[in-house]
Amino acid sequence: MSEEKKSGKKRSHHLRVPVFDDEKDAIEAQAARAGMSVARYLREVGQGYQIKGVVDYEQVRELARINGDLGRLGGLLKLWLTDDVRTAQFGQSTILAVLSKIEATQEEMGKVMTKVVMPRSEL
């Protein structure tokens, strides 16, 4: 951390950088994806800091929901495997349906995870 920042001084110098409209839009979009103001984004990029984007919280909530679904399905399967009396009426078709649902839910989770970890430009 610089001495100026520690002492509470305000930044007093401004840099003027001419850009085209499309460059301005791209910089603003990248700053927004990183959860930063344009000034902070440009300051950090200009000083060589690696910019880490903010994870889309909607996708994180979706992953949590999917994880809960997997937990419930896994619990049903576990009860059946331990010959629990509550699952005595489950037939082979029910178990196969649960296994199929687990597989589909895992695929759904993989798709959401890809959206979270892949840079937007690569999607």
C-alpha atoms as an extended CHARMM CRD file, in Angstrom:
* protein
*
       123  EXT
         1         1  MET       CA              0.0000000000        0.0000000000        0.0000000000  PROA      1               0.0000000000
         2         2  SER       CA              1.4200000000        3.3900000000       -0.9300000000  PROA      2               0.0000000000
         3         3  GLU       CA              2.2990000000        5.9960000000        1.7060000000  PROA      3               0.0000000000
         4         4  GLU       CA             -0.2400000000        8.4240000000        0.2390000000  PROA      4               0.0000000000
         5         5  LYS       CA             -3.0550000000        5.9320000000        0.6470000000  PROA      5               0.0000000000
         6         6  LYS       CA             -2.0540000000        5.1410000000        4.2370000000  PROA      6               0.0000000000
         7         7  SER       CA             -2.0270000000        8.8200000000        5.2000000000  PROA      7               0.0000000000
         8         8  GLY       CA             -5.5350000000        9.3840000000        3.8190000000  PROA      8               0.0000000000
         9         9  LYS       CA             -4.5120000000       11.7400000000        1.0100000000  PROA      9               0.0000000000
        10        10  LYS       CA             -6.8040000000       12.0480000000       -1.9720000000  PROA      10              0.0000000000
        11        11  ARG       CA             -5.4770000000       11.4010000000       -5.4280000000  PROA      11              0.0000000000
        12        12  SER       CA             -4.8130000000       14.6990000000       -7.1320000000  PROA      12              0.0000000000
        13        13  HSD       CA             -3.5920000000       13.7940000000      -10.6120000000  PROA      13              0.0000000000
        14        14  HSD       CA             -5.8060000000       12.7820000000      -13.5070000000  PROA      14              0.0000000000
        15        15  LEU       CA             -4.6630000000       11.0180000000      -16.6480000000  PROA      15              0.0000000000
        16        16  ARG       CA             -6.4310000000       11.7450000000      -19.8930000000  PROA      16              0.0000000000
        17        17  VAL       CA             -6.6070000000        8.8040000000      -22.2770000000  PROA      17              0.0000000000
        18        18  PRO       CA             -8.3990000000        9.2300000000      -25.6020000000  PROA      18              0.0000000000
        19        19  VAL       CA            -10.4090000000        6.1480000000      -26.6040000000  PROA      19              0.0000000000
        20        20  PHE       CA            -12.9220000000        5.2040000000      -29.2840000000  PROA      20              0.0000000000
        21        21  ASP       CA            -16.5620000000        4.6060000000      -28.3540000000  PROA      21              0.0000000000
        22        22  ASP       CA            -16.2090000000        0.8240000000      -28.6310000000  PROA      22              0.0000000000
        23        23  GLU       CA            -13.0580000000        0.8710000000      -26.4610000000  PROA      23              0.0000000000
        24        24  LYS       CA            -14.8690000000        2.9540000000      -23.8400000000  PROA      24              0.0000000000
        25        25  ASP       CA            -17.7790000000        0.4990000000      -23.8300000000  PROA      25              0.0000000000
        26        26  ALA       CA            -15.4250000000       -2.4850000000      -23.5260000000  PROA      26              0.0000000000
        27        27  ILE       CA            -13.4680000000       -0.9210000000      -20.6420000000  PROA      27              0.0000000000
        28        28  GLU       CA            -16.6720000000       -0.0110000000      -18.7970000000  PROA      28              0.0000000000
        29        29  ALA       CA            -18.0400000000       -3.5350000000      -19.2850000000  PROA      29              0.0000000000
        30        30  GLN       CA            -14.8210000000       -5.1380000000      -18.0340000000  PROA      30              0.0000000000
        31        31  ALA       CA            -14.7630000000       -2.8550000000      -14.9930000000  PROA      31              0.0000000000
        32        32  ALA       CA            -18.3810000000       -3.7460000000      -14.2180000000  PROA      32              0.0000000000
        33        33  ARG       CA            -17.6320000000       -7.4880000000      -14.5480000000  PROA      33              0.0000000000
        34        34  ALA       CA            -14.7540000000       -7.0360000000      -12.1080000000  PROA      34              0.0000000000
        35        35  GLY       CA            -17.0440000000       -5.1450000000       -9.7190000000  PROA      35              0.0000000000
        36        36  MET       CA            -14.9230000000       -1.9760000000       -9.9040000000  PROA      36              0.0000000000
        37        37  SER       CA            -15.2770000000        1.6080000000      -10.9880000000  PROA      37              0.0000000000
        38        38  VAL       CA            -13.6380000000        2.4400000000      -14.3110000000  PROA      38              0.0000000000
        39        39  ALA       CA            -11.0210000000        4.5500000000      -12.5070000000  PROA      39              0.0000000000
        40        40  ARG       CA            -10.0750000000        1.7710000000      -10.1060000000  PROA      40              0.0000000000
        41        41  TYR       CA            -10.0710000000       -0.8090000000      -12.8990000000  PROA      41              0.0000000000
        42        42  LEU       CA             -7.7400000000        1.2700000000      -15.0930000000  PROA      42              0.0000000000
        43        43  ARG       CA             -5.5100000000        2.1310000000      -12.1200000000  PROA      43              0.0000000000
        44        44  GLU       CA             -5.0850000000       -1.5340000000      -11.1920000000  PROA      44              0.0000000000
        45        45  VAL       CA             -4.6020000000       -2.7490000000      -14.7740000000  PROA      45              0.0000000000
        46        46  GLY       CA             -2.1010000000        0.0580000000      -15.3790000000  PROA      46              0.0000000000
        47        47  GLN       CA             -0.0780000000       -1.0090000000      -12.3550000000  PROA      47              0.0000000000
        48        48  GLY       CA              0.0090000000       -4.6270000000      -13.4560000000  PROA      48              0.0000000000
        49        49  TYR       CA             -2.4560000000       -6.0720000000      -10.9590000000  PROA      49              0.0000000000
        50        50  GLN       CA             -4.3490000000       -9.1390000000      -12.0720000000  PROA      50              0.0000000000
        51        51  ILE       CA             -8.0550000000       -8.3860000000      -12.1650000000  PROA      51              0.0000000000
        52        52  LYS       CA            -10.3130000000      -11.0150000000      -10.6560000000  PROA      52              0.0000000000
        53        53  GLY       CA            -13.9600000000      -10.8490000000      -11.6320000000  PROA      53              0.0000000000
        54        54  VAL       CA            -16.8460000000      -11.0030000000       -9.2460000000  PROA      54              0.0000000000
        55        55  VAL       CA            -18.6590000000      -14.3300000000       -9.2830000000  PROA      55              0.0000000000
        56        56  ASP       CA            -22.2400000000      -14.0360000000      -10.4390000000  PROA      56              0.0000000000
        57        57  TYR       CA            -24.1790000000      -14.4970000000       -7.1930000000  PROA      57              0.0000000000
        58        58  GLU       CA            -27.2620000000      -15.6880000000       -9.0720000000  PROA      58              0.0000000000
        59        59  GLN       CA            -25.2360000000      -18.5910000000      -10.4480000000  PROA      59              0.0000000000
        60        60  VAL       CA            -23.8560000000      -19.3280000000       -6.9680000000  PROA      60              0.0000000000
        61        61  ARG       CA            -27.4360000000      -19.5360000000       -5.6390000000  PROA      61              0.0000000000
        62        62  GLU       CA            -28.2870000000      -21.8680000000       -8.5260000000  PROA      62              0.0000000000
        63        63  LEU       CA            -25.3230000000      -24.0920000000       -7.6020000000  PROA      63              0.0000000000
        64        64  ALA       CA            -26.4890000000      -24.1720000000       -3.9800000000  PROA      64              0.0000000000
        65        65  ARG       CA            -29.9870000000      -25.2230000000       -5.1050000000  PROA      65              0.0000000000
        66        66  ILE       CA            -28.5900000000      -27.9600000000       -7.3340000000  PROA      66              0.0000000000
        67        67  ASN       CA            -26.3230000000      -29.1380000000       -4.5280000000  PROA      67              0.0000000000
        68        68  GLY       CA            -29.3560000000      -29.4170000000       -2.2410000000  PROA      68              0.0000000000
        69        69  ASP       CA            -31.1800000000      -31.4670000000       -4.8800000000  PROA      69              0.0000000000
        70        70  LEU       CA            -28.2070000000      -33.8220000000       -5.1370000000  PROA      70              0.0000000000
        71        71  GLY       CA            -28.1280000000      -34.1740000000       -1.3570000000  PROA      71              0.0000000000
        72        72  ARG       CA            -31.8110000000      -35.1120000000       -1.1850000000  PROA      72              0.0000000000
        73        73  LEU       CA            -31.5150000000      -37.6090000000       -4.0380000000  PROA      73              0.0000000000
        74        74  GLY       CA            -28.3970000000      -39.1020000000       -2.4810000000  PROA      74              0.0000000000
        75        75  GLY       CA            -30.2290000000      -39.4270000000        0.8270000000  PROA      75              0.0000000000
        76        76  LEU       CA            -33.0390000000      -41.3900000000       -0.8350000000  PROA      76              0.0000000000
        77        77  LEU       CA            -30.5340000000      -43.6800000000       -2.5030000000  PROA      77              0.0000000000
        78        78  LYS       CA            -28.6890000000      -44.2080000000        0.7810000000  PROA      78              0.0000000000
        79        79  LEU       CA            -31.9220000000      -45.1450000000        2.5670000000  PROA      79              0.0000000000
        80        80  TRP       CA            -32.7020000000      -47.6870000000       -0.1420000000  PROA      80              0.0000000000
        81        81  LEU       CA            -29.1850000000      -49.1550000000       -0.0360000000  PROA      81              0.0000000000
        82        82  THR       CA            -29.4050000000      -49.6420000000        3.7440000000  PROA      82              0.0000000000
        83        83  ASP       CA            -32.7640000000      -51.4480000000        3.4120000000  PROA      83              0.0000000000
        84        84  ASP       CA            -34.5340000000      -48.7520000000        5.4000000000  PROA      84              0.0000000000
        85        85  VAL       CA            -38.1980000000      -49.6320000000        6.0270000000  PROA      85              0.0000000000
        86        86  ARG       CA            -39.2700000000      -46.2480000000        4.6330000000  PROA      86              0.0000000000
        87        87  THR       CA            -37.9730000000      -47.2850000000        1.2000000000  PROA      87              0.0000000000
        88        88  ALA       CA            -39.2460000000      -50.8640000000        1.2010000000  PROA      88              0.0000000000
        89        89  GLN       CA            -41.9040000000      -50.0010000000       -1.3880000000  PROA      89              0.0000000000
        90        90  PHE       CA            -39.3020000000      -48.5860000000       -3.8200000000  PROA      90              0.0000000000
        91        91  GLY       CA            -39.0440000000      -50.7760000000       -6.8870000000  PROA      91              0.0000000000
        92        92  GLN       CA            -36.2460000000      -51.0450000000       -9.3990000000  PROA      92              0.0000000000
        93        93  SER       CA            -37.8690000000      -48.4390000000      -11.6490000000  PROA      93              0.0000000000
        94        94  THR       CA            -37.9430000000      -45.9060000000       -8.8020000000  PROA      94              0.0000000000
        95        95  ILE       CA            -34.2630000000      -46.4450000000       -8.0150000000  PROA      95              0.0000000000
        96        96  LEU       CA            -33.3200000000      -46.1930000000      -11.6840000000  PROA      96              0.0000000000
        97        97  ALA       CA            -35.3020000000      -42.9400000000      -11.8900000000  PROA      97              0.0000000000
        98        98  VAL       CA            -33.4470000000      -41.5630000000       -8.8450000000  PROA      98              0.0000000000
        99        99  LEU       CA            -30.0940000000      -42.5280000000      -10.3820000000  PROA      99              0.0000000000
       100       100  SER       CA            -31.1120000000      -40.8940000000      -13.6620000000  PROA      100             0.0000000000
       101       101  LYS       CA            -32.1660000000      -37.7280000000      -11.8240000000  PROA      101             0.0000000000
       102       102  ILE       CA            -28.8260000000      -37.6600000000       -9.9660000000  PROA      102             0.0000000000
       103       103  GLU       CA            -26.9700000000      -37.9150000000      -13.2760000000  PROA      103             0.0000000000
       104       104  ALA       CA            -29.0740000000      -35.1520000000      -14.8620000000  PROA      104             0.0000000000
       105       105  THR       CA            -28.5780000000      -32.9210000000      -11.8310000000  PROA      105             0.0000000000
       106       106  GLN       CA            -24.8150000000      -33.4610000000      -11.9610000000  PROA      106             0.0000000000
       107       107  GLU       CA            -24.8390000000      -32.4240000000      -15.6300000000  PROA      107             0.0000000000
       108       108  GLU       CA            -26.8740000000      -29.3250000000      -14.7500000000  PROA      108             0.0000000000
       109       109  MET       CA            -24.3800000000      -28.4640000000      -12.0260000000  PROA      109             0.0000000000
       110       110  GLY       CA            -21.4960000000      -28.8720000000      -14.4820000000  PROA      110             0.0000000000
       111       111  LYS       CA            -23.1150000000      -26.4220000000      -16.9050000000  PROA      111             0.0000000000
       112       112  VAL       CA            -23.6020000000      -23.7940000000      -14.2030000000  PROA      112             0.0000000000
       113       113  MET       CA            -20.0420000000      -24.2920000000      -12.9510000000  PROA      113             0.0000000000
       114       114  THR       CA            -18.7420000000      -23.7600000000      -16.4880000000  PROA      114             0.0000000000
       115       115  LYS       CA            -20.6150000000      -20.4530000000      -16.6620000000  PROA      115             0.0000000000
       116       116  VAL       CA            -19.0870000000      -19.3770000000      -13.3480000000  PROA      116             0.0000000000
       117       117  VAL       CA            -15.4620000000      -20.2520000000      -14.0490000000  PROA      117             0.0000000000
       118       118  MET       CA            -15.1370000000      -19.5990000000      -17.7910000000  PROA      118             0.0000000000
       119       119  PRO       CA            -14.3460000000      -16.0250000000      -18.7830000000  PROA      119             0.0000000000
       120       120  ARG       CA            -17.3180000000      -14.4330000000      -20.5320000000  PROA      120             0.0000000000
       121       121  SER       CA            -15.3040000000      -13.9380000000      -23.7210000000  PROA      121             0.0000000000
       122       122  GLU       CA            -14.7930000000      -17.6890000000      -24.0540000000  PROA      122             0.0000000000
       123       123  LEU       CA            -18.4840000000      -18.6330000000      -23.7150000000  PROA      123             0.0000000000
